[in-house]
C-alpha cells in the first residue's frame, strides 16, 4: 500500500519528522516524490526543496524524485 504525507513545512518540526518516519518501512525499498507548489520559478532548485530531499535521503529512502504538476 502507498502512503501519503502532506506538509507545508517540510520536516521542520519533530512532530512532522516522527509522522514521516512512522509511515516508512525501512525493511523494504522506499521511494518518495516531492511536489513543489511554491516558488514556481525555482521549483526543485529552491533551497528548501533540496533540504527536504536531503532529509528524505537521511531517512534512508532509496529514491527521491520531484514532480512538476504545473507542466
C-alpha positions as CSV (number, residue, x, y, z in Angstrom):
1,X,0.0,0.0,0.0
2,X,1.2,3.5,-0.8
3,X,1.2,6.2,1.9
4,X,1.0,9.9,1.6
5,X,2.3,12.6,3.9
6,X,1.3,16.2,3.1
7,X,3.2,19.0,4.8
8,X,3.6,22.7,4.1
9,X,6.7,22.9,6.3
10,X,8.9,20.1,5.2
11,X,10.4,18.3,8.2
12,X,10.9,21.4,10.2
13,X,9.4,20.1,13.4
14,X,10.0,16.9,15.4
15,X,6.3,16.0,15.2
16,X,6.4,16.1,11.4
17,X,9.6,14.0,11.4
18,X,8.1,11.4,13.7
19,X,5.0,11.2,11.4
20,X,7.1,10.7,8.3
21,X,9.3,8.1,10.0
22,X,6.1,6.3,11.2
23,X,5.0,5.9,7.5
24,X,8.3,4.4,6.3
25,X,9.1,0.7,6.2
26,X,12.9,0.7,6.2
27,X,12.9,-3.1,5.6
28,X,11.7,-2.6,2.0
29,X,12.7,-0.4,-0.8
30,X,11.2,3.1,-0.3
31,X,10.6,5.9,-2.7
32,X,9.4,9.5,-2.3
33,X,8.0,12.1,-4.6
34,X,8.2,15.8,-3.8
35,X,5.6,18.0,-5.4
36,X,6.7,21.6,-5.1
37,X,3.9,24.1,-5.4
38,X,5.6,27.3,-4.2
39,X,8.3,29.4,-5.9
40,X,7.4,28.3,-9.4
41,X,10.5,30.0,-10.9
42,X,12.8,27.8,-8.7
43,X,10.8,24.6,-8.0
44,X,13.1,21.7,-7.1
45,X,16.1,24.1,-7.2
46,X,14.8,26.0,-4.2
47,X,17.0,25.5,-1.1
48,X,14.0,24.4,1.0
49,X,13.1,21.7,-1.6
50,X,16.7,20.5,-1.6
51,X,16.7,20.3,2.2
52,X,13.5,18.2,2.1
53,X,15.1,15.9,-0.4
54,X,18.2,15.6,1.8
55,X,16.0,14.9,4.8
56,X,14.3,12.1,3.0
57,X,17.6,10.6,1.9
58,X,18.7,10.7,5.6
59,X,15.6,8.7,6.4
60,X,17.2,6.0,4.3
61,X,14.9,6.2,1.3
62,X,16.2,4.6,-1.8
63,X,14.9,7.2,-4.3
64,X,13.6,10.8,-4.1
65,X,12.1,12.4,-7.1
66,X,10.4,15.7,-7.9
67,X,7.1,16.0,-9.7
68,X,6.1,19.2,-11.6
69,X,2.3,19.2,-11.7
70,X,2.3,22.6,-13.4
71,X,3.8,21.3,-16.7
